[in-house]
C-alpha cells in the first residue's frame, strides 16, 4: 500500500464580465480537455446565477468525475460572507444551493465564498444545508495578490483541514459535519495569479515545498485557478475597479494576469499540472471525495 499525496485542483467559475460568453464557454472546453489530458479530477466552484449559461459543460464535467461546488449566488461586491447579515446569507446560500442542485441533479457539498470570504455564520448555514466542505480560508496567506491584503483570520488559521468553531471560521471547534479545507499558501497563495506573475519554475518549487509538507503531515495540496483566464479579456474599466481599496486588489491581480495572453496562461497551467502529475504518489481528488474517503488525507492505494 502506498500513502498518496492528495492534490485538490479547484476552479472558480466567476462572472468575468471582461470576457464574452462565447469565449468563456470555449475556455471551459479548453479547461476540460486539459484535465482529461493530464488526468485531473477537480472541483468547479460555480456562481449559481450564471450556471445555466454553461449547462452542457457542467453536465460534461459531472459525467467525467468532476465535482460542482457552490461559489455563491451572484459574486457581486455586496455578496460578502464575512459581513453579510445572517438573513441575507441564508437567503443567498439557500437559493444558490437549490439552483445548482436543480441544474445538476446532484447534491452540492462543497463551498467557496466569492473572493474567498466566509464566517462562522456562513458555516452554520452551510452545515444546515448539508455541505461537507468550506474552502474559503487561505491559511498563512498575506500578499498583494489578495483583495483581503492582511487577513488576521487567515494568518492564524490551522494549515490542516479542521472542523471549525461555532464562534470563528478560522479556529478548530465543535462542528460535527463541516470541514474547512484551506487553499494552500506560504505567505504567497498557491493559485493561478501567482503562477502567471512568477512563472512555472517558481511554482514548481512552491509545489515541491507543499509536497514535502504533505509527506510529513498528510495535508492536502489545494490549488485555486479560474477557467475563464483561458479566455481573451477586454479592457478593464479602471475608474470602476478603483472605487475602493477592496477593488484595488482585484485590479492589480487582473493587470498581472493580462501581462501574458490566454494561450500563455493555458501553457503555464498545463506545464504545472503535468509536473504535479509526474509524482508517482500524487492523486488528484475532488473536495467532497477527499472528505468522504479520508481522515486528514490518509488516503492509500495499491
N, C-alpha and C positions, 0 to 999 in steps of 0.2 A: 504494500500500500504506500502511495506517495502523498504526502501532505502538499496541497497545491496552494498557490498564491492567487486569491480571488481578486480579479480586476473588474470593476463595475464601470463600464462606459455609459455615461449619461448625456442625453441630448435634450436641450431645452428648445422647444418649438414656440418661439415668440412671434408677435405680430410682424415685426421688422418692416415698418412702412416704407423704408427707403428702397425696397426691392419689389418688383412686380409679382403678382400672384403666379404667373406662368413660370417665372424664374425660380420662385420658391418651390413650386411643385417639382421642377427639374432638379433642384438642389436636393430634395428629399430622395429622388430617384438615384442621384449620384451617391448619396449617403448610404442608401440601401445596398447598392451594388458594391460599394467599398466594404461594408460589413460582411457581405456574402463572400467576397474575395478573401478577406482576412480571417473569417470565421468568428466574428464578433456577435455576441448576443447582448443587446443593450436595452436600456430603459429610456423611453422617449417621454419626457415631461411636456405635456401638451396643454396650451391655453384652451379652455373649453369653448369659448365663443368663436374660435376660428377653426376648430377641429373638423367641422363639416366640409370645409374647403379642401381637406386632404383625406376625405373618407376612404377612397380607394387605396391610397398609400398606407393609411393606418391599418386597414384590413390586411394588406400585404405584410406589413411588419408583424402583426399578430400571428399570421399563418406561418411565419418563419421563426417563431420563437422569441420575438422581442416583446417587451412589456410597454404598455401605455400607462403612464402615470399622469397625475394632475399637476398643472402649473398655474393654477388659479383660474379665475373666470374671465378676466379682461386683460390683465397685465398693464392696465393704466397706472399712472403715477399715484392715484388715490388708493390703489389696492396694495396697501402696506400692512402686512400681517403683524409687524412689530408694534403697531399702534392703533389699528382699526378697532372700533368698539365691538364688543362680543356679538351684538345682534347683527351687525353688518357682516362680520366674519362668518357667522353661522349661515346667513342667507347666501353669501357668495360661495362658500365651500359646498353647501348642500346643492345649490344649482349646478355648480361646476361638476361635482361628482355624478349627479344624475344625467347631465348632458353627455358626459364621456361614457358612462355605463350604457346609456341608451344607444349611443353610436357604435360601441364595440361589442355589446352583448356580454361583456365580462365585468366582474367587479374590479374597481380601481383600488389599489392597495398601497401605492407609493405617491408621495407628495414632495414637491419642491416649490416654495413660495416664489412669486415674482421678485427678482432682484435678491434672491436667497434670503428672504425675510420670514421670520416665524416668531412665535411667542408661546408662553405656557397656555394661553387661551386658545391659540390655534391648535396646539397639540391636544388639548382636551376635546375640541370639536372633532379633530381627525380620529381620535380614539372612538368617539361615539359613532362615527361614520364607518368604523371597521377598517381603518387604514392600519397597515403594519409598519410603515416607514415614513419618517420625515427626514429628507436630505437637504435641509435649509440651513445647515450650520457648516462653517468652514473653520475648523479648529486651528488656532495659531496662525490665522491669516491676517496680515496687516500690510497693505500695499496700495500703490497709486492706481492700480487697475480696478480697485473696488469702489463701488458707489458708496460704500459704508466708510471708507478711509480707515478710521480706527474704531473697531467694534469690540468693546471690552468683553462682551459675552463670548465672542469668538476666541479671544486671546486665552481665556481660562477654561474653555470647554474641553471635555475629555477628547483624546485623539481616537480611542477605540469606540466602536458602537456602544451606545448606552441607552437604558430606559430613562427618560427624563423625569425631572422633579415636577410635582404639582404646581410649584411656585416659580420655576425658572426653566426655560427651554435649554439652558446651557449647563445644567448640573445633573448629575446622576440622581435618580429619585425612585419614586414608588409606582410609576405607571406600569401596568402589567402587560399590556398588549401592543404598545407602540415603542418602536426603536428609533433612535436618531443615528443615522449613518452619515458621518461628516464627509464633505468634499475634502480631498487630500490637500495639504498645504504645509510648507515650511516657510513662514512669512509670506513668500510668493505663493499663489494658488496654482495647483496642478490643473490648469484649464487651457482652453484653446487660445485665449488672448496672450497668455504667457508664451505659448508656442510661437505665435505669429510675431511677437515682439523680440524674443531672444533666439529663436531658431531651433532646429531639430537636435543639434548636438547638445546644447544645454539641456533640452527637455529629456534626452536620453539619460544624461547624468542625473537629472531630477528623478526619473523613474528608477534608476539604479539605487538611489538613496531610499526611496519609498519601498522598493523591493527588499532591501536589506532590513528595513524596519519590520516589514511583514514577516520575514523569515524568523524574526526574534519574537514577535508577539501576536501574529495572526491577523493584524489589522488589514481590512480590505483596502485596496487602492481604488480611489474614486476619481475619475477624470470627467470634467464638465466641458461640453462643447455645444455649438449651435449649428444645426444642419444648414440654416439659411446663410451662414458665412460662405457657403459654396455658390451663392447666387450673386450676380452683379449688383452692386449697390450704387444708388444715385447720390446726388449731392446732399450733404447734411444742411439743415437749417440751423445755422449757428445761433441766431437770435433766439430761437425757440429752445434749443438744447442748453443754453447757458442761463436759463432763468433762475436756477438755484444751484447751490453747492452740490446737492444730490445729483442733479442732472449733469454737472460738470464731469463727474466720474464716468458717466456713460459717454460723454462727448470725447474725452481723452481716449477711452478704450476703443471707441469706434474709429477714431482717427488713426490709431495704431494699427487696427485691422486693415484699414484702407491703404496702408503702406505697401501691401502686397495684394495682388489681384486674387480673384476666386480660384483660379487654376493653381496658383502657388499655395493657397490655403489648403486646397484638396491634396496637393502633393505633399505638403508638410505633414498633414494628418495621416495620410497613408504611410508615410515613412515611419512616423512614431508608432502607429498601431502595429505595423509589421515588426518593429523592434520589440514591442511588448510580446507579441505572439511567438517570437523566436525563443523565448524562455520555456523550457520543457514543462515546468511546473506551473505556468500561468494558465488560469482558467477564466474565461470571460463569462460573466453571470449577471443576471438582472437583479435589481434591488430586492424585490419580494422573494425571488428564488433564493437569494443569499440568506435572508432571514429564515425562510422555511426549511432550508436544507442544512443549516449550520448553527453552531453556537460559537459566536465570536470568530467566525471564519474557519473553524476547524473542519474543513472540507477535505475529503480524501478521495482518491480514485486509484483503481488498479493500474 
